[in-house]
Amino acid sequence: MKGKLLKAISVLLLLATFLATPPVAYADSTQDFRNSETYLRTSYNNDNYVELSISGNSLTVRGKLQLDGLTGIMVRCGEQGRKYIDAASGQEFSVRVALSHSGSLPISIYTQKSGESSYWSYVWDKIFIEKTSGGYRIMPSLVLDQNLSFVQAYVDPDNFRDSSKVPDSVKSLSNQIVGGETDDYAKIFLLHKWVAENIYYDYDAYRSGKSTFYDSADILVNKRSVCEGYANLLRDLILAQGIPCMKATTYSLGVSTNGGSFSVRADEINAARSNHAHVEAWVDGRWVIMDATWDSNNKYEDGNYNTDLPNGFYYFDITPEALAFDHKYITRANGQLKMQNGTVTGADTPTVPTEPSGRVFSDVPAEAYYASPVEWAVEQGITSGTSATTFSPDSTCTTAQILTFLWRAKGSPEPASAASTFTDIQESDYFYKAALWAKENGLVTGTTFNGDTPCTRYATVTYLWKLAGQPEPEGDNPFTDVPSEVQPVVWAMEQDITAGTSATTFSPSATCTRGQIVTFLYRAYADKY
């Protein structure tokens, strides 16, 4: 159901006395960019995301929003700590808020567009900051663990490629929307954006209980539906591009409910009571979660189409941690994954990657910068292909994969203890021993491993730096987007493991591909073999 409540806060232009907080780099230079109780990233999309980072009694909110006409951002914690900064679409912003409250208060983020005096909600009263004995923390959703059990269950993308039932009109529109774009990730964003901007939520049908349009071709003609229709249309548009796509059903938390079902397992709620749907598309070796309904502000009400363009794209490639604040999984993979007695059932069995004979990969050109690193990594048994003839160098490398690569590069040592303290891994996981080893060596902390999280540039150099004994770098930090005291970045640059993405930027939160990761390892370890 349509759950996004748009809140407007009128702000007089005389409030110019509120000065913009100067930009700051990552507030906590020790964190490795994995969601935790002191760090939250809302999206894996490097062009549209928000990060919250807590250090002591200070909250840093930074990110980048793709929002035409964006001129300002306001951040507040409850009714306290309100800060205003100038902002622009596609440009990074950063603001620091002092925390002084007791108990818990919600963090809200508002945007202002050119020519408007009002701020519109981008994140509104769903993420709470709680006072603890040691400072503050980001309160995790009570359904996060249950949601992760759905998200981490393996679903074979080959089972969700069939586009034979996609109407011709939808196929034609899909091609028009993507135009000449060749990158699959860019394609699914364009399709998500089009649905959010051009389809109207049918409030007349929702409130009256009458039927609306659910077939994707009918939705195109009538331009309206409810969440099921939004999901059907977006799924078909994506399938038309040859990209695997599936639907998931969820229970909307805090919408037409007081949230009392937070602690109830999915199998204790009749699946028919699920009141929402979204889609997930397989791109770069992972399932990208997107909810066009909740990114759409268009309304069909009292027989009228009322256009209100999206206030950003918060729900495109949303992280599981952010999704869990207002979505609770009931089923996934078109109903294939369900929960029974607290356990998710219906998962597929992943195919174990095989090493190609002769180590020749069709997708690794001889002239590619990663060609020699790939050959070296395969010869050393650090990694293998994703099939008999492919390596998938452009696929996103996950945390589980890089830590497994590092574990193998170190000789696959047996962990000191075979008992896991992680709640989200099993002994049958290929990365089980690597995860235990990584924790013993201080590469990861906490009780959740989050193996499916994409690995970032900062996390990669931090892992390598720690395994090298945390040496003190000799030079200064030339980058403006990481704190001056960040040692892993400077050390990695001095060791010629990696360089910046420009003369003054390192792009610490940018995700890494398989080709990039084996190149980093090659530069760090090849001369040691």
N, C-alpha and C positions, 0 to 999 in steps of 0.2 A: 504494500500500500504506500501511498505517497506520504512519506514521513518527515520531509524536510520543512521545518517551520521557519519562515523567514522573519527575522526580527529587524526592525529599523530603529536606529537611535539617532534622533535629530541632534545635530551638532552645529552650533552657531559659528559662523566664520570668524567671530571674534576670539575663538579659542586658539588663535594662532600663537598665543603666548605659550602653549605647550610646545616645547622644543623637541625636535627629533633626537633620539638617542644615537650617538655616534655608532657606526657599524663596529661589531666586534667579531673576532674569529670564533671558532668552536669553543664553547664555554669550558668544556671539560676535555683537556687534551689527552687524558688517559683512556677515555672510553674508545671502544673499537667500532662504533657505529652499528651496533646491534641493539635492537629495542630491549629496554630493561626498565627498572623502576626509577631510573634517573635520566633516561633518554628515550625519546619516542620520535620516530619518523613516520609520517602519515602515508607516504607513497614512495614506490621505487622509481618513479618517473623523475629523472634529474632536471626536467624543465618545469615541473609543477609539484611542489612538495612543501611541507612545513616540518621543522624539527624543533622539539622541545628538549632542552638540556638543563638539568638541575645540578648546581654545585653549591653545597652549603645552603645558604638562605637566598640564593640568586637563581632566577629562571631566565634562560636565554631562549628567545624565540627567533629562529632564522628560517630562511627558505627562499623560494622563488615561485611566483604565480604567473600563469599565462591568463591574463584577464585584460581584454582591450579597454583602454581608457583608465587603467588603474593609476591613481594619484596618491593614495594614502592608505595606511594600515593602522588600526587601533588594536591594542592588546590589553586585556584586563583580567584580573584574578578576582572573581566575585565582583564586589563593588570597589575593590581596592586596586592599587597598583596600575592604574590606567595610564597607558603610554601611547603617544601618537608619533608616527614617523612618515616621512615622504616615501613613496614607492612608485615603481613603474613596472609594467608588464614585462616579464622575461628577465628582470634584473634582481639579483640577490638582495635580500633585506635582512636586517638583524636588529633586535631590540632586547634590552635587558630589563627585567622587572624584579624589584626587591620583594621578597616574601616575608611576611611578618604575622600571618594569621595562625590561629589555632584551629584544630579540627580539619575540615576539608572544604575547599572552595573550587568552583569550576573555572577553567581557563576558557576564555572566548576570544576569537580573532575576527575582526570586522574589516571590510574593505570599503574604500570610497573611490568613486569614479569621477572623471572630469565633468564639471558642470553640476555636480550634485553636492548637497550639504549634509546628506545622510550617510551613515555607515551601515553596510549590510553584512549579515552574519556569514562567515565562512566556516568557522568552527564555533558552535554555540552550545554551551552547558552540557557537554558530553564527556570531556576529559577533566578529571578532578585532581587537584594537587593536595596532598594530605601531609599534615605536620607529623613528624616522627621524632623519636628521641635523639636521632642524629642529624636532623635537619628536615628535609621534605622529600617526598617521593611522588611519582605519577601512579595513581591508583590503577591497577590493571582491571580489565573487565572480569566480572565473575564468570563469564562464559568463555573466556579466552582458552583455557585448557581444552574444553570440549570442541571449540572451533578448530584448534590446532590439530586435534585428532582427525578431523575431516580433511583439513588442508594438507596434512602430511601423508595421508593415505595415497598410494600410487594409483594414478588413473592413466591408462594407455591412450595417448592422443590419437592413435590410429583408429580407435573405435568411435571417434567423433569428427571424422572428416567428410562424411557423406553429405554432398550438396545436391543430390538428385531431386529432393523435394522442395528446393528453394524456388519460388516462382520466378519466371523470366523477368518480370517487372522489377523484382528486388535485385536480381543479378545485374540488370542494366544500371540501376541506380547505384549499386555498390561500385561498379566500374567508374561511373561518373564522379563519385565522391573521392575515390582514391586517385583518380587522374593518372598521372605518370609516376606516382610514388612506387618505389620498389622495395622499400624496407617494411617488413611485416609489422614491426612495432608502431611505426608511423601510420601504417594503414589502419590498424585497429583504433588508434587514437582519433583519426579523422572520422571513422565510422561512429565511434562513441560520441564524439562531439556533434555530429550531424543529428543523431537521434535525440540527444539532450536538447538541442536547439530547435528542432523542427516538429517534434511530437508533443502533443498536449495531454496532460493527465485528465482523464474523464471523471471529474468530480460528480457530474450528474449521475453517471452510472454507479459510481462508488457509493454515493449517499442514498440512492433510491433502491439499490440492490438489483437494478436491471442490467441486462447484458450489454456488453460493449464489443469492440472488435479485437479479436485475438490473432487471426491469420495475418501474416506479415503483409501480404498483398492488399488486404482490406484496410490495414492500418495506414498504408501509404495513401490510399484513396481518401480516407476520412481523417487522417492526421491525428487521431486520438485513440487512447486505450488506457489501461491501468498497468501495473508493474509487470504482469504476465505478458502483456502485449509488447511493452518496451523490450523485455528480454527476448521474446520470440523474434522481433524485428532485428534487433542487434545481432542475435545469433545467426540469422539467415544472411544478413549483410556480410558478416565475417566469413561464414562458410563459403559464400560466393567467391571469396578471394583464395580459396583453397587452404584456409587456415583452420585447424581444428578448433571447435568451440562447443561448449556445453553449458547447461543451465544448472543452477542451484536454487533450492528453496530455503528460505530463512524465516525466522520469527522476528519481527521488528520490535526492538526493545525501546520502551519509553513512548511508543506510539499506540494509542488505544489500549494501553496497558500500563499498570503502575510499575512494571518491571519485576513483579513478584515471581516471575518464572525464571529469573536469572539462574537460580541454582538447580533448576529442574533439567534432567537429562532429556535429550531429544526424543528418546523412545518412550518417555513418560508424557509427551505431548502428542496427541494424534497428529500425524503428518498433515491431515486435512486442515489443521488449524494454522499451518504455516500461512502467513499473510503477505509474503513478499517473494520476489524472485530476482536474480541477477545472472550474469553470464561470466564465464571464464574462458579465455582464449589461450591456446598453446603457441607461445612465441619465444624464441631463443632458449629452448629447453626448459621452460617453466610455464605454469598456468598463471596468467595475468587476470586478476580479479577486477571487474568493473561493474558499476551500477549506474546506468544511464538515467534511470527513473529519479534517483535522488540527486543527480546533478542537473536535472531539468526543473525549471521553475514555471514552465508554460502550464496554463490551466484552461480546460474546457468547462465552463461553469454557466449555468442558466442559459444554455444554448449558444454561448459566445466563446470565441477563441481569444484568450487574453495572453499576449506574448510578453514574457519577462525572461530575457536571456540568462543563461547560467551564471551564477556568481563564482566562476572558477570551476575546476574539475577535480574536486576533492576525492571523488569515488573512482577515478581512473587509476588502475594499477595500485589500489589501496593496499597497505600492508595488513596482514591478518590481525595484528595488535590494534590497529585503528578501526578495522571493520568490526571487531568484537564489541566496540562501545555501543553499537546500535543494530547489529545483525547477529542472530544466533542461528547457526546451521541446523536445518532439519534433514535435508537430503542434499546430495551433491552428485554430479555426473549424470544428469537427467534421471535422478532417482536411483541410480545404481548403488551409491553409497548411502547406507542408513545406519542408525545406531540401535543396537540390541543389547540390553543388559549392560549399558555403559560402554560398549565396545563398538567401534565402527566396523561394519561388515561390507563386503562387496568390492574390496580393493583388488586391482589387477596385480599380477606378478611381473615385476620389472625384468626385462631382458638384460642379462649381464653383458656389458660391452666386451667385444672380442678383439684380440690383437690381430691386425691384418698380417697376412703372409707377405714377407718382403718389406713390411712397414711402408707401404706406398698408399697415400691417402689422396683420393680424387679432389678433395677440397683444400688441399695444402699445396699451393703453387710453389715451385722450386725457388722462385724469386721473393716469396713472402718473407717478411722480417722474422716470422715465427717458425720458418721451415726447419732450420737447424735445431732450435729448442724443442720442437715437437719430436724430431727424430731422436734427439738425446733422451728426452723424457720417456719415450717408449722403450728405447734400448735399456734404460736403467730400471725399467719396471715401475716407474713413478706413476704413469698413467697409460691408457691405451685408447683405442678408437671407440667411437660411439656405434660403429658397425664395422663390418669387415673391410670397408673401403673409405670410411669417412672419420674425421676427427672432430668436426663441428667447432672450428676455431673461433667462430663468431658467437657461439652460444654463451650465455651468462654463466660464469663460474660461481657455484654456491659455496657457502661456508664449509659444508661437509666435504665438498670436493677438494678445496685447497688444503684443508687440514689433513685430509687423507694423502694428498700429494706430498705434503711436508713430512708426514709420518713415514711414508715410504722412502723419501729422500734421506731420512735419518736412519734407514735400515729396518723399518717396521718393528721397533722395539716393543716387547711385551709391556703392557701397563703394570705398574707396581701392584695395583689391585684390580681384580676382574669385576668388582662390584661397581655399578654405575650409580652416581648421585644425580643423574639427569632424569627428569620425569618424561621426556619426550623422545627417548631412543630405546631400541630393543636390541638384544644380543644378536639378533639375526640381521641387523643393519650392516651394510658393507663397511660403514665408517665407525662401527662400535668401538673397536680398539683405538682407532685414531682419535675419537672424541675423548676417551679416558686419558690417553697420553697427552692430548692438548691441554686438558685441565690440570694434569699433574705438572705440566711445564709452564703453567700460568698464561697460556694463550687465551683461554676462555674461563669464565667464572659463572657462578650462579647455578641454578637447578634446571634451567632449560637450555638446550643446545642450539635450537633454531637452525638446524642444518640446511634448510631450504632457503635461508636468507642469502641474497646475492652478496658476494664478497666485494668490498670496496678497495680503492687504491690505498687508503689509509690503513685499513685492517691488514692488507697484504704486507706493507712495509713494516708494520708493527710486529706481526708474527715473525718475520725474518730477523728483525732487530732483536727481539727477545731471545730467539734461538741462537743468535750470535753472541749472547751474553750481555746485551744492552750496553754496547760500547759508547763512549762519549764522542760525538762528532767533533771535528776540528774547526769547521767553518761556521759561518752565520747562515741563518735562514733567509733566502731571498724571496719567499712567497708571502703574499698578502692575505691568502685565504686559509692559513694555518697559523696558530700562535707561534711566536718567535722561539719559545722554549721547546717546541716539539722536536725531540731528538730522532725518532725513527725516520722522519721525512728527510732531514738533513743527512743522516747517516746513509740512507739508501741512495741519495744523490751522489754522495762522495764515493760510494762503492760502485757507481755506474750501474746500479740495478734498475733504476728508473730516473726520469727527469721530470720536470714540470710539464704541464699542458700548455704553458706559455712561459715567457721570461719571468713573470711575476705570480703565476698561479700554479697550484698543484692539483686542484680539483679532488680533495680528499674523499668526498662522498660519491664520486663517480664509480659505477660498478665495473667490474673487470670481466673480460671474456676468457675462455679457455686458452686461446692463443696468447693473450697477454700474460696470464698467470704462469704458463710454462716458460715464457720468455724471462719473467722475473726470476724464477727458480734456476733457469739455465745460467743467468748472469751471476747468481749468488753461489751456485754450487758446482758448476761444470768443471772448474779447475781443481776441484777437490776429489774427483773420481779418478 
